[in-house]
Amino acid sequence: MVRWWGLGAFAGLVLLLAGGWWLFADYWLERSVEKAGTAMVGARVELDGADLGLFPIRVELTGLRVTNPRRPMRNAVAAKRIAFRLDTRELVFGRTRIDEVAVEGAALDTPRATSGALATRKRRQEPGPFRRLTGQLELPGFRVPAVAEVLAKGEVQSVSAARELERDAADSRQRLAGRAEDLPDEAQVRAYRQRLDRLRKEAEGTLASLVKSGGEAAKLKRDIDADVDRLQALKKDVDATRKRLKAKLAELRRMPGEDARRLATRYGPSAEGLGNVAEAFLGPKVAGWLRSGWYWYAVVEPYLAPARERLAKRREVTASKPLRGTGLDIHFASGPAEPTTVVREVVLSKAAKGGEGLGLNGRITDMTPQPGLWPRPLQVEVANPGGSPGFTLGAVLDHRDPAAASDRIDLRVRGAPVAGWVLGEGGPLPVRVQQGRSDIAVTGRLAEGQMDVRVEATVSDARMAVGAEGGGELARAVADALARVDRFTLSGRITGSPEDPRLRLDSSLERPLRQAVTEVARARGKALEEALRGRVREQIEPLLAQADERLTALGKLDQRLAARLAAFKDLRARL
Amino acid sequence: MLRTLARLLRVLNSETDPAQIAGAVALAAVMGLTPLWSPHNLLVLLLVLLLRVNLSTFLVTFALFSGVAYLLDPAFHRLGLALLTSEALQGMWTALYATVAGRLSGFNNTVLLGSLVASVVAAFALFPAVVYLVRRYRETVRAWVARSRLMVFLKANKFYRIYTELRG
């Protein structure tokens, strides 16, 4: 009934399977880690080797290299050795529990011998947030508009005022000359003189004729007085008109200067429209840091989110994996809900000193993809205290309550080289930092989709050069200003949501840069003002000449009126 | 394929104990109808090798049941789901779920449980049925088949040569 050789065959089969495991498990683990890591990062993830042991389950990875997808010739992270043990019983129950992951010789930003870019796959899509920041930051243009363009756009008050003056002078002359026509002239003087002579003759006769001539004399005097009054009134009007027109003419001669100044201020280059120069120059750099940080946050963030299936209540039956042919796994709550995967502590040690890249020592605690089922948030405390540049990074990613998720970061970097930085990148005046070192402090919080990030940086021993070729006067002025700067500070605050960020930057570079740009703007504005003044004068000069002619004519009228008035007064004196 | 069918015919026509053939079919039903990489199949394999069941019959019927299983998966899923969500059985399932053996067995999968229950029931039904059918075949059908025109035709082709080679 029993086939004993079958037992041997079964044992042989089991041994065959165990042998296959022994031969291929390490290879399978190595390939699995590389494949999963590559899919996660979007660039090549490589291992020198892997070792998977049983009883207890133990994993050791050596020579890990994670390519930076944005710089395929650099590794974002590298580690010489990673080792951890898994709790076998928990694994049987579908839970991964790792008390400690030992990471030795970890480093950031190490060089690669070959590119780690994926040939067959597209690069991971750059995250959209913060892209808009650089778009906001541009230096205003310094184009000096043509004189004709400015005159076409802006109303030139001098020309309209000159036309008005010319019309006023012509109308006044016509009106006053007309009135002068109606007033007693030389003929009237002669008539009065004849009446006076006749009265004198009559006064030499009888008493009766003397009395009669006395009445005539009084009448003559009244007539002469009336004419003198009319002449005086007209002369007064002429004098006032001449005085008014002269004042207007004098004012008009000053107006082209005022017009030119007003138009040059409005349409010419001006420092008033300059905005925040520090934002224009340093904004793209800060936005680049934020984008870089957000990129890696976006890589990690999906693994921090709570898993969809959660054992929230005892005795609750839940279902997963609704795939045809594989059925559904029905879960029966066997205790308080727990996360499927927890890494209690990752200890980074034995960072290489003085090697390439940034060595990492420190610890990361409470890593789980289901933070809602774990009592403590994920915390990061890593540093490279002895390295150059030295840095410390502290972070708390608290996603225990998905509705009130809160992430905090505190990064401090000391002595980071800044050679190669380009300030104002993509703008009209890129400035390349040729040498210098920086101390940077970044503190930030992201909660409920709103962030508050503060950046403080000090750059010392700096040497900068304006990158724009043929940038002309502005480039020279900025270059001169920057040549005198060997130390500057940067203070920034970013608020709003990652999709709609608001950036406010202040820098000690603001003053010299603003001064340089302002001086250039002022010089160009002055030149435009001079050109405008000349052109406006050309336009109003003919009108002013005509007005001047009318004024001269009024002067002659005034002289004539004065002579006539003198004749009448002389006649009255003889009466 | 021809060789396998020939082996099966040879077994049927030999003096092999019908119980050995029936045992092979019953165990093949369990292994074939349930997902192959399930822990209980290791036990089935041990039984197949240890007990004197007919290996040729097991291999042929295992392939047959594997094909049928693919078609029956939706039914197995419904059966497993009904069992796993049955209020009356919740206590048992929850207790089993809390044990290492229960977790290793993967019983909480609808297709696995449904197919295991169905296949075990089928195995118990198949065993006496196959014993009866093999006996009936040998008593009545074998002689009739040997005289039939079809058999005469078959004896003239390649299949029969293979069959006779195996029969030795």
Chai-1 contact restraints between the chains, C-beta under 6 A:
chainA,res_idxA,chainB,res_idxB,connection_type,confidence,min_distance_angstrom,max_distance_angstrom,comment,restraint_id
A,R3,B,L50,contact,1.0,0.0,6.0,A-B,restraint_1
A,R3,B,R52,contact,1.0,0.0,6.0,A-B,restraint_2
A,G6,B,L49,contact,1.0,0.0,6.0,A-B,restraint_3
A,G6,B,L50,contact,1.0,0.0,6.0,A-B,restraint_4
A,L7,B,L50,contact,1.0,0.0,6.0,A-B,restraint_5
A,A9,B,L49,contact,1.0,0.0,6.0,A-B,restraint_6
A,F10,B,L46,contact,1.0,0.0,6.0,A-B,restraint_7
A,F10,B,L49,contact,1.0,0.0,6.0,A-B,restraint_8
A,V92,B,V100,contact,1.0,0.0,6.0,A-B,restraint_9
A,V92,B,R103,contact,1.0,0.0,6.0,A-B,restraint_10
A,F93,B,R103,contact,1.0,0.0,6.0,A-B,restraint_11
A,G325,B,D73,contact,1.0,0.0,6.0,A-B,restraint_12
A,G327,B,H77,contact,1.0,0.0,6.0,A-B,restraint_13
A,G327,B,N109,contact,1.0,0.0,6.0,A-B,restraint_14
A,G327,B,T110,contact,1.0,0.0,6.0,A-B,restraint_15
A,G327,B,V111,contact,1.0,0.0,6.0,A-B,restraint_16
A,L328,B,T110,contact,1.0,0.0,6.0,A-B,restraint_17
A,D329,B,N108,contact,1.0,0.0,6.0,A-B,restraint_18
A,D329,B,N109,contact,1.0,0.0,6.0,A-B,restraint_19
A,I330,B,L84,contact,1.0,0.0,6.0,A-B,restraint_20
A,I330,B,N108,contact,1.0,0.0,6.0,A-B,restraint_21
A,F332,B,W93,contact,1.0,0.0,6.0,A-B,restraint_22
A,F332,B,T94,contact,1.0,0.0,6.0,A-B,restraint_23
A,F332,B,Y97,contact,1.0,0.0,6.0,A-B,restraint_24
A,S334,B,Y97,contact,1.0,0.0,6.0,A-B,restraint_25
A,S334,B,A98,contact,1.0,0.0,6.0,A-B,restraint_26
